[in-house]
């Protein structure tokens, strides 16, 4: 009795499967088609994944666009900084001349230049009296001075600037101790 039942079950299993000798795999003879609910779930899953991928793409594109804008502003401002340096030198040299009208005009142009940089978000790096920071300052000289603390900037040779935390140009400074 047990053998007959076992034999019937084996025959039923053999009838339900197809043996592919070339690939050594067993497949059911009838492949069931996915139900509408399964198709809907699969389509919904694909849609959600596509929406998430598109949202990530938008965020990545916005970040890249912002980074590119920051790079362009920094590059453009870096090109104008030598002009500002020369204007600063001209104001210093103009203080020794008799023509105060010319000096006043150069000071107004200098102020307008600095105000324009400030409106763009460009900030001057603070130096004299501050602690030396290699990420913001470039030490070109070193002096021994016991009246100030260690690694304190005592003189600035060239101003440095930042834009949104990114250094456009390092400050050239003289540090103590």
Secondary structure, 3 states (H helix, E strand, C coil): CHHHHHHHHHHHHHHHEEEECCCCEEEECCCCCCCHHHHHHHHHHHHHHHHHHHHHHHHHHHHHHHHHHHHHHHHHHHHHHHHHHHHHHHHHHHCCCCCHHHHHHHHHHHHHHHHHHHHHCEEECCCCCCECCCCCEEEEEEECCCCCCCCEEEEEEECCEEECCEEEECEEEEEEC
